[in-house]
Amino acid sequence: MYKAPLEDYQFVLDRVIGFDALMALIGNDDVNQELADAVLEEAGKLAGDVIAPLNHSGDLTGAKRQDNGQVITPDGFSDAYAAMGQGGWTAMEAGEDFGGQNLPMTLTTAVNELWQSANMAFALCHLLTQGQIYALQKSASPELQNIFIPPMVEGRWTGTMNLTEPQAGTDLAGIKSRAVPNGDHYLISGQKIYITYGEHDMAENIIHLVLARTPDAPHGIKGISVFIVPKFLADDDGNFTKPNDLRCLSIEKKLGIKGSPTAVMQYGETDGAIGYLVGQENQGIDIMFGMMNHARLAVGLQGLAISERAYQQARSYARDRVQGVPLDGKKGDAIVHHPDVLRLLGTMKAEIEAMRALMMIGAAAMDKARHASDAEKPDLEARVGLLIPVIKGWMTERAQQITSDALQIHGGMGFIEETGAAQHYRDARILPIYEGTTAIQANDLVFRKTIRDNGAAVNSLFDEIDQDMAALETHPDAAISAAAKSVIEANKTARTATAGIIGSANSPRRPAAAASNYLMLLGTLTGGWLMARSGASASNAIANGETGTTGNDDFMAVKITTMQIYITHHLPKLFALARTIADGDAPILAMQPDWL
């Protein structure tokens, strides 16, 4: 069973992020650490008691399309989503004007990890709805906001994003869906694929956000507009019961997230589906890019969440499974005592803690940028822009290894679906693909976030890391001092790699070939930075006679150990990545496609 990592979150929010100070900085004094702890505790109960038990059964049964085009989600999904709405959990992020709670990103991101860990296929519905609420709050007219946002906030309606078409995947310039003006609305026609929760039975209405072209739109991405297209339209009495001209043609058979219906949607088979323009014509790409940071942070969060879920299951199995006699052990000891199982679980735990700290740093940066003064905003937004592709790319890629290691700990039983370990491995595989592949994140990081500003944003990060580690170099705890020195050395190597990336800007195929390795390098570095900070906080707590929030005397000592594991097992990978970045692009680019 899944148990929310509440004590870890209290530690990160209080001792790594400085949650109360952050809330004071952004003028949100109504929210404090005590409230955050209470919110996470209640969210953990819903995640563990209601949502998590549906994960394995939902994977086994999957979502099913009926002959009439309706889609039935796995047993329990609809009731669980209703419970989220009734508990106010669907209202956390939205503005108060629409019935939302307007909670800070730092807290809502922490809560969202619990939903995603408990049942990623189920939680995708809420993730997409959050994304649409964010987009409409930012770009829709007040009239459209007041009609469509409140029911989504209440959990009665859900939202989708409709970008991809059969001929237009990553390259949205190829979109062919049409939007013809017709009075106060548009008539939408076309087909969209890979639409998460495009059809389901968990809500009264489904609000589709659809990219399409108007008749006189320019070619390419500059000619794309975005439209609200509801499944049900308002009838004469103002109730949304009138079917729109759209339907689900099929749902995909997938490797993972099987409880989540991924729909092929057809719009306008007869007269045209009625849609309402969001923003102005030809602003669709700008509006969608405006929500990209939000969406990519959410997918990076899924990498952390599925890693945590897989780790918890592997740890539980390793504590119970008896196989052989561990070295220096005794007959009957569980496999958790075998050194290699300790290695696997220890490196998983350490990396998950680093991922969680970076996730919270990213969410905090978004809170700071949102509430910053005009003078401060550019630098803060640059930091957010730099961190987002690292969070999305690094965490989702590392989730591949962590869920694989979790399966490995199960041995042959991991390969058997009955244990559920394979599900986490399968579910994780989508994460480096959707919301922009790892290569897209890496190119964004290299070209838009590093080369474009001649390294200003990334060097600002390096400066902060050096400053933090310099303060820890003389720490009285030798473990902390050693970790700080290791991070300083890694940071110096990262600076050199960055200079090489910038220096190759005039030959863009070279930084493109190095981009994914550069992304992983920055993820590894920031993980080490934050683990050193975490270890120092834990060491200081021990020196002050403090324990974990549950009275666990070992909690702080464990934090120092996971820091040391990260520094000795994960951080050294940075140097190999830097060597590849420096020397590896030429042989890659020398390979001719017809030689492969």
Buried (B, 14 or more C-beta within 10 A) or exposed (E): EBBBBBBBBBBBBBBBBBBBEBBEBBEBEEBEBEBBBEBBEBBBEBBBEBBBBBBBBBBBBBBEBEEEBEBBBBEBBBEBBBBBBEBBBBBBBBBEEBBBBBBBBBBBBBBBBBBBBBBBBBBBBBBBBBBBBBBBBBBBEEEBBEBBBBBBBBBBBBBBBBBBBEEBEEEBEEBEBBBBEEEEBBBBBBBBBBBBBBBBBBBBBBBBBBBBBBEEBEEEBEBBBBBBBBBBBEEEEEEBEEEBBBBBBBBBEBEBBBBBBBBBBBBBEEEBBBBBBBBEBBBBBBBBEBBBBBBBBBBBBBBBBBBBBBBBBBBEBBEEBEEEEBEEEEEEBBBBBBEEBBEBBBBBBBBBBBBBBBBBBBBBBBBBBBBBEEEEBEBBBBBBBBBBBBBBBBBBBBBBBBBBBBBBBBBEBBEEEEBBBBBBBBBBBBBBEBBBBBBBBBBBBBBEBBBEBEBEBBBBBBEEBBEBBEEBBEBEBEBBBBBBBBBBBBBEBBBEBBEBBBEBBEEEEBBBBBBBBBBBBBBBBBBBBBBBBBBBBBBBBBEEEEBBBEEEEEBBBBBBBBBBBBBBBBBEEBBEBBEBBBEBBEEEEEEEEEEE
